[in-house]
Amino acid sequence: MTVRVESNSYLTEEQHRVYQLRDSLERNGGTPIGFLELLAAVMAEETWKKVPSGVNQEEPFNSFCEFIEATPPFGLGASVENVRILLQLRHPHEGVPRIREQMDTMRAEVNRLLGPAPERDPIARDARVFGAYDRSGGWVFGLLVARNVQPGTADRRPSETWSVDDGDAEKVSASRFAEMAGTSAARVMRFYRAWERAAADSKVPSADQLIPGQEIDLPDANTWGDYFTVYEQSTDRRERIAEEAKAAGTSYTEAMKVAKNPSAMRTAILGDPKTAAAARDALMGRTELRATIVAQAMSDPAIRAEAAAQTRKAERMEFVRQVAANGKAKTPAGQIIDLSSQARQKVSACLAVVEDSEATPENITDAYETVREAIEETVASDRDLQTIEQRTQYLKALKSTAKGIESIDPQQLATVIDDDVRESIKQLQQTINTLAKSIAGPNDVQGDS
């Protein structure tokens, strides 16, 4: 018999089936569907007993183990150990009774033909699976990591705590699992984080809820890429998004969709007030961005003017609220006075204006001015208040003038004096004399004459 090993063009029907099985073994280590289904078919049809055992050989293999280890396209060219490992993988649709029965029958027959397995430690077994096929990923390998790894756990040897009951096995650190699997701790953690993201979306149980050796029904194989293939190209950016999604109780997947499409995010912000408000709140929640935004905004004259207008608006709204709440107000001269009942009615009406969410800046200004007028009317309606107000204003003016004059050094003034300065002093003197005469009593006038 002549067979071209590098091509499947001249294979017998049995060899072609073996070729497919070998191809599935090489390509689909991370997705066991193809391998498990083909192996089940090979066992059901007893293909391994029909395929020739080698070139120019008509006789089949003497044992199933020989078939597994024989050079392709006659055998699988694999190790018995690797086939044992693949038998431990679950078909994604084993929840279907027909498929579960098919898989159970196949596993029972293959295990019978292969004989007892030498490996009993569930963690070492899973680590060996992970190390042999970690290049392909999948829910199966995420489960192997999630049920055996607890980040931060002290390293240990499996024999230190393992017993016959898998439930007695303790989880190991990512570095220990990686050592057992012959891979890196970083890769183990990428599977761990991908699993936890899926758990956050309620696709699978959290790793904390799993124990070594535990089996669970896994999601559809096609959804694994939502959490690993695309998103677990581990970067600090993705990690920060993942952490924030977990803290906020939102979907990491949805957050990444937004992060990957800034143009769509910008469109939503410009077109939807709610999205814009959410974006604003998020930006203001980041201290370092808030300072940058303020610095950039204040370099723009238009934004500075708008900021000043908004500040003035906020101050006026707060002024109206305070007056309405207390029924008191501060006069221009600094007096705290009780408003008249008529003034309070006006202020209440103004409060309704500023509390209106649709109030314009003009509405706020009108309400503010109305409250100021109500305060002035209260002062004007009470002669005693008006007298105190005027006296306070005059006293402030006099103190301010005296402070200004006292700041002038006569000696230094003499060195810079000119006609304009002399004229200003003379006019100031005349004004003071006039004010002094207006308040002088009879005795003061006689003393002057």
Solvent accessible surface area in square Angstrom, and as a share of the most:
residue,aa,sasa,rsa
1,M,77,0.34
2,T,121,0.70
3,V,18,0.11
4,R,111,0.40
5,V,75,0.43
6,E,135,0.61
7,S,24,0.16
8,N,59,0.30
9,S,78,0.50
10,Y,133,0.51
11,L,25,0.13
12,T,48,0.28
13,E,148,0.66
14,E,52,0.23
15,Q,0,0.00
16,H,73,0.32
17,R,68,0.25
18,V,0,0.00
19,Y,73,0.28
20,Q,71,0.32
21,L,0,0.00
22,R,55,0.20
23,D,39,0.20
24,S,4,0.03
25,L,10,0.05
26,E,83,0.37
27,R,152,0.55
28,N,35,0.18
29,G,1,0.01
30,G,2,0.02
31,T,58,0.34
32,P,4,0.03
33,I,51,0.26
34,G,22,0.21
35,F,2,0.01
36,L,0,0.00
37,E,76,0.34
38,L,34,0.17
39,L,0,0.00
40,A,5,0.04
41,A,22,0.17
42,V,0,0.00
43,M,18,0.08
44,A,88,0.68
45,E,80,0.36
46,E,81,0.36
47,T,5,0.03
48,W,16,0.06
49,K,93,0.39
50,K,118,0.50
51,V,0,0.00
52,P,10,0.06
53,S,37,0.24
54,G,12,0.12
55,V,82,0.47
56,N,108,0.55
57,Q,86,0.38
58,E,137,0.62
59,E,120,0.54
60,P,55,0.34
61,F,19,0.08
62,N,138,0.71
63,S,43,0.28
64,F,3,0.01
65,C,39,0.23
66,E,76,0.34
67,F,0,0.00
68,I,0,0.00
69,E,101,0.45
70,A,21,0.16
71,T,96,0.56
72,P,37,0.23
73,P,3,0.02
74,F,10,0.04
75,G,0,0.00
76,L,1,0.00
77,G,32,0.31
78,A,16,0.13
79,S,44,0.29
80,V,25,0.14
81,E,80,0.36
82,N,46,0.24
83,V,0,0.00
84,R,34,0.12
85,I,6,0.03
86,L,2,0.01
87,L,8,0.04
88,Q,69,0.31
89,L,3,0.02
90,R,39,0.14
91,H,3,0.01
92,P,31,0.19
93,H,78,0.35
94,E,5,0.02
95,G,60,0.57
96,V,68,0.39
97,P,107,0.67
98,R,164,0.60
99,I,20,0.10
100,R,93,0.34
101,E,121,0.54
102,Q,75,0.34
103,M,0,0.00
104,D,71,0.37
105,T,88,0.51
106,M,5,0.02
107,R,38,0.14
108,A,64,0.50
109,E,55,0.25
110,V,0,0.00
111,N,71,0.36
112,R,160,0.58
113,L,46,0.23
114,L,15,0.08
115,G,23,0.22
116,P,131,0.82
117,A,55,0.43
118,P,121,0.76
119,E,55,0.25
120,R,139,0.51
121,D,16,0.08
122,P,0,0.00
123,I,0,0.00
124,A,20,0.16
125,R,52,0.19
126,D,1,0.01
127,A,1,0.00
128,R,103,0.38
129,V,1,0.01
130,F,0,0.00
131,G,25,0.24
132,A,35,0.27
133,Y,11,0.04
134,D,25,0.13
135,R,151,0.55
136,S,49,0.32
137,G,2,0.02
138,G,6,0.06
139,W,9,0.03
140,V,13,0.07
141,F,0,0.00
142,G,0,0.00
143,L,5,0.03
144,L,7,0.03
145,V,0,0.00
146,A,0,0.00
147,R,11,0.04
148,N,0,0.00
149,V,0,0.00
150,Q,68,0.30
151,P,48,0.30
152,G,82,0.79
153,T,44,0.26
154,A,83,0.65
155,D,92,0.48
156,R,23,0.08
157,R,129,0.47
158,P,20,0.12
159,S,94,0.61
160,E,113,0.51
161,T,47,0.27
162,W,62,0.22
163,S,41,0.27
164,V,110,0.63
165,D,87,0.45
166,D,46,0.24
167,G,43,0.41
168,D,76,0.40
169,A,8,0.06
170,E,95,0.43
171,K,30,0.13
172,V,0,0.00
173,S,8,0.05
174,A,10,0.08
175,S,56,0.36
176,R,14,0.05
177,F,0,0.00
178,A,4,0.03
179,E,112,0.50
180,M,41,0.18
181,A,10,0.07
182,G,73,0.70
183,T,35,0.20
184,S,55,0.36
185,A,38,0.30
186,A,59,0.46
187,R,42,0.15
188,V,0,0.00
189,M,41,0.18
190,R,64,0.23
191,F,0,0.00
192,Y,22,0.08
193,R,61,0.22
194,A,0,0.00
195,W,0,0.00
196,E,50,0.22
197,R,15,0.06
198,A,0,0.00
199,A,21,0.16
200,A,67,0.52
201,D,39,0.20
202,S,102,0.66
203,K,102,0.43
204,V,12,0.07
205,P,47,0.29
206,S,27,0.17
207,A,1,0.00
208,D,104,0.54
209,Q,124,0.55
210,L,3,0.02
211,I,88,0.45
212,P,4,0.02
213,G,21,0.20
214,Q,59,0.26
215,E,84,0.38
216,I,24,0.12
217,D,106,0.55
218,L,26,0.13
219,P,26,0.16
220,D,66,0.34
221,A,31,0.24
222,N,135,0.69
223,T,39,0.23
224,W,13,0.05
225,G,20,0.19
226,D,64,0.33
227,Y,6,0.02
228,F,26,0.11
229,T,86,0.50
230,V,62,0.35
231,Y,13,0.05
232,E,7,0.03
233,Q,109,0.48
234,S,48,0.31
235,T,63,0.37
236,D,106,0.55
237,R,112,0.41
238,R,33,0.12
239,E,36,0.16
240,R,147,0.54
241,I,34,0.17
242,A,15,0.12
243,E,110,0.50
244,E,113,0.51
245,A,7,0.05
246,K,166,0.70
247,A,88,0.68
248,A,64,0.50
249,G,70,0.67
250,T,81,0.47
251,S,33,0.21
252,Y,5,0.02
253,T,18,0.10
254,E,98,0.44
255,A,34,0.26
256,M,0,0.00
257,K,108,0.46
258,V,76,0.44
259,A,20,0.16
260,K,108,0.46
261,N,74,0.38
262,P,83,0.52
263,S,81,0.52
264,A,51,0.39
265,M,82,0.37
266,R,159,0.58
267,T,92,0.53
268,A,40,0.31
269,I,53,0.27
270,L,123,0.61
271,G,65,0.62
272,D,55,0.29
273,P,110,0.69
274,K,167,0.71
275,T,44,0.26
276,A,33,0.25
277,A,34,0.26
278,A,62,0.48
279,A,24,0.19
280,R,140,0.51
281,D,85,0.44
282,A,64,0.50
283,L,77,0.38
284,M,72,0.32
285,G,61,0.59
286,R,127,0.47
287,T,92,0.54
288,E,97,0.43
289,L,56,0.28
290,R,93,0.34
291,A,67,0.52
292,T,63,0.37
293,I,57,0.29
294,V,79,0.45
295,A,67,0.52
296,Q,121,0.54
297,A,22,0.17
298,M,82,0.37
299,S,84,0.54
300,D,54,0.28
301,P,89,0.56
302,A,74,0.57
303,I,77,0.39
304,R,105,0.38
305,A,63,0.49
306,E,91,0.41
307,A,36,0.28
308,A,55,0.42
309,A,36,0.28
310,Q,87,0.39
311,T,74,0.43
312,R,116,0.42
313,K,50,0.21
314,A,57,0.44
315,E,109,0.49
316,R,51,0.19
317,M,34,0.15
318,E,79,0.35
319,F,49,0.20
320,V,0,0.00
321,R,79,0.29
322,Q,90,0.40
323,V,6,0.03
324,A,32,0.25
325,A,86,0.66
326,N,89,0.46
327,G,8,0.08
328,K,93,0.40
329,A,6,0.05
330,K,119,0.50
331,T,4,0.02
332,P,79,0.50
333,A,4,0.03
334,G,37,0.36
335,Q,30,0.13
336,I,112,0.57
337,I,9,0.05
338,D,84,0.43
339,L,9,0.04
340,S,48,0.31
341,S,86,0.55
342,Q,122,0.54
343,A,5,0.04
344,R,116,0.42
345,Q,132,0.58
346,K,68,0.29
347,V,1,0.01
348,S,67,0.43
349,A,62,0.48
350,C,9,0.05
351,L,53,0.26
352,A,70,0.54
353,V,59,0.34
354,V,3,0.02
355,E,94,0.42
356,D,76,0.39
357,S,115,0.74
358,E,147,0.66
359,A,19,0.15
360,T,60,0.35
361,P,75,0.47
362,E,115,0.52
363,N,60,0.31
364,I,2,0.01
365,T,48,0.28
366,D,90,0.47
367,A,5,0.04
368,Y,48,0.18
369,E,76,0.34
370,T,45,0.26
371,V,0,0.00
372,R,51,0.19
373,E,94,0.42
374,A,0,0.00
375,I,0,0.00
376,E,94,0.42
377,E,85,0.38
378,T,9,0.05
379,V,13,0.08
380,A,64,0.50
381,S,92,0.59
382,D,55,0.29
383,R,198,0.72
384,D,104,0.54
385,L,38,0.19
386,Q,69,0.31
387,T,59,0.34
388,I,72,0.37
389,E,12,0.05
390,Q,83,0.37
391,R,142,0.52
392,T,38,0.22
393,Q,78,0.34
394,Y,143,0.54
395,L,89,0.44
396,K,108,0.46
397,A,58,0.45
398,L,102,0.51
399,K,126,0.54
400,S,75,0.49
401,T,61,0.36
402,A,45,0.35
403,K,153,0.65
404,G,38,0.37
405,I,73,0.37
406,E,139,0.62
407,S,92,0.59
408,I,90,0.46
409,D,61,0.31
410,P,102,0.64
411,Q,148,0.66
412,Q,123,0.55
413,L,45,0.22
414,A,70,0.54
415,T,112,0.65
416,V,103,0.59
417,I,54,0.27
418,D,68,0.35
419,D,108,0.56
420,D,108,0.56
421,V,46,0.26
422,R,113,0.41
423,E,89,0.40
424,S,68,0.44
425,I,80,0.40
426,K,120,0.51
427,Q,100,0.45
428,L,69,0.34
429,Q,93,0.41
430,Q,118,0.53
431,T,72,0.42
432,I,76,0.39
433,N,65,0.33
434,T,88,0.51
435,L,92,0.46
436,A,50,0.39
437,K,158,0.67
438,S,84,0.54
439,I,146,0.74
440,A,37,0.28
441,G,28,0.27
442,P,108,0.68
443,N,123,0.63
444,D,82,0.42
445,V,89,0.51
446,Q,131,0.58
447,G,65,0.63
448,D,124,0.64
449,S,130,0.84
